[in-house]
Amino acid sequence: MDLKKNKIFTLKGFPYISVYDTGNRLRFQLELEFVQCLANPNYLNFLAQRGYFKDKAFVNYLKYLLYWKEPEYAKYLKYPQCLHMLELLQYEHFRKELVNAQCAKFIDEQQILHWQHYSRKRMRLQQALAEQQQQNNTSVK
C-alpha cells in the first residue's frame, strides 16, 4: 500500500490511514524521523563512511523520500533543512563528498551561521514591530 496516495487524517498531530492501520502510521513516523536525521551533516558523514550512499537500493529510497517536500507532509518537519539535504543527496557528487569529515564540518558550520543570521534578523524584526506598536499606542492616547 502506498502511504502517500491515501487520504490522510490526523490523530494527535500525526497522520494515519485509519485507526486500525498502525503499520502505515508507524511507517510514517519512522520515515519522518529518518528524513529529519538527514539535517545532521555528521549523520550524513556516518552513512557515507559506511558505504550506504554506494548502495543503489538506499539511493532509490532517498529518491522515494522526496515526497516529504510536498506541503501535506513537510508541515510535520521540525528541521526543514533536512529537505535541502535530501535534495542534495540526489546528486552522486554530493554523496561522494560526504565521506570527507571536513565536508560535513563545513556544512555544519554553514547551518549554524544560517541559524544565527536568521535568529538575529527575526529578533530585529520583532523589536521593530514592538516599537511600532508602542508608538501607535502612545499616539492613540
Summary of the structure (lengths in Angstrom):
residues: 141
radius of gyration: 20.2
end to end distance: 62.9
largest distance: 68.6
contacts: 337
relative contact order: 0.10
helix: 73%
strand: 4%
